């Protein structure tokens, strides 16, 4: 893909410019299929839509089909610029090669000539260029982050990506070689959601892949039939990357039967995944309670885990864990198995820490309810939302782009869920529910006549070949996979000034709304905690045992008492506990006693630069009325990880 990675040292940096054939093929059937897929996604021509554009044949075909679809839907062009209304192309300059900026401008100019407005967004790499082994993954993550940010800024609700059927086949082989299950073998979803890394006050951006039915040959025909120029990136021929190796091997298997049966296998996996997703939504609505204090409770008697298929129960539990931890990476393998085994051990009496969450019996439930709370023992290093700051004003609220609630996305999701429930059908028609590994899936696919001997033999060969390469490269990397996670020692600390807000670990929206009005209103109150300063900086971290002990000491004090405490330094400081502080601590302790101990530790608290507790906003404690900090449990990504449709 253009601009996605550094070129191989064995390939020239030049780009091959391709033009249409002499006799342009008829593309009317592709236009009809595209319009049908857009309708299935719930998108309408009047919606504001963005497209990821690389300059290759895939994205150029996407541009011409989308512009034509909007025009057929009576969407006008701007009288001055000539651009199609409500349509934006986005070119990402990854800045990983010296010539990338010139290439990005070339692509932008070509998109403009097609009557589509286009913008370039550039990547910054503050920690330096990604390592070769993680280059494509890092570039992809950065690319989607920029897509979402620009869509939010432009108030665009739908983002189109030009992935196609050949991409799905490559991903199938890649995930077979990584021992992927049916959820992974189903490939890229037709419709899903992307969420901004910071405060998400809307429904995110709807990601649609309308060209998943199109083959690569079909895409070339679209470009040729539309008299388009496109760019072939020679880095896509580099055997350094797994996808390129798989693509080369699949190209040699030109049999139409093979390609047809591969698509049959993917479709069956997608049907299974869609069924599991539907069951998961139903189970969550029946058995899960989400607390305002940031944890979830599973009612095992309502869930009846022993009666649920392994795949459905695993997806249900991993979705819940990812939600509570706001975990970016999926939960797989041993972690997933531990969750299933723990839940089926009803009544639950033990504790389990897995995938960034603590699971424990709810006090007083006799093991028939499970509390799922956030764990700080292992913090996902990919979660960097905690340090994202926003301007905040007590009167006008947040001041950052993208706060307008997007009702279009919610309407589309509602339609998709209804459509998905109708098309899925009954359980008896869903394959692979009992498959435990790729071998089981391929064996059952053979029994169901989804694939023949030729296709099965070649898929197995490709799987083993890439698996050997993967294992050898993994050994040579010296356990580089552990770099994705790190031990978390000590509390994460986020500094806030008055008028700022942060999304603490993507879970709690913490706003610091101290202002002159609040201080003047309490001018008669003065304490060494607030110092009556409108410019005072505070620190947000999670709750620790010392905070609980401090609240107990304060609540047991009578009237005004001087107490010495260790502030974590060599000095002993004296503090006065006022009536306000004593009553506030007593009220907070009463609320905290109703919260499971594991969930208390994930609550955000406010401290000063000497780590002295100023406020626990979730339970109403504040050392003085001048500190105006509010914490609301508002996860960045909703339960279920965002909308998914696998039609």
Secondary structure, DSSP 8 states (H G I E B T S, - for coil): -TTSS---TTS-S--EEE---SS----HHHHHHHHHHHHHTT--TTS-EEEE--SSHHHHHHHHHHHHHHHHTT--B-TTT--BTTEEEEEEE---STTHHHHHHHHHHHHHHTT-EEEEEE---TT-S--GGGHHHHHHHHHHHHHHHHHHHHT--EEE----HHHHHHHHHHHHHTT--HHHHT-S-SEEEE--SS---S--EEEE-TTTT--HHHHHHHHHHTT--EEE-GGGG-TTSHHHHHHHHHHH---HHHHHHHHHHHHHHHHHHHHHHHHHHHHHHHHEEE-TTS-EEEEHHHH-GGGS-HHHHHHHHHHHHHHHHT-SS---HHHHHHHHHHHTSSS--S-EEETTEEEEE-TTSTTSEEEEEE-SSEEETT--GGG-EEEEETTTEE-STT-S--HHHHHHHHHHHHHHHHHH--GGG---TT--SHHHHHHHHHHTTSS-HHHHHHHHHHHHHHHHHHHHHHHHTTSGGGGGEEE--S---EEE-TTEEEEETTTEEEEE---HHHHHHTTT---TTTTT-TT--EEEEE--HHHHHHHHHHHT--SSEEEEEE-SSSSEEEEEE-HHHHHHHHHHHHHHTTS-HHHHTTSEEEE-TT--EEEEGGGTEESSTT--EEEEE--SS-TTSS--B--
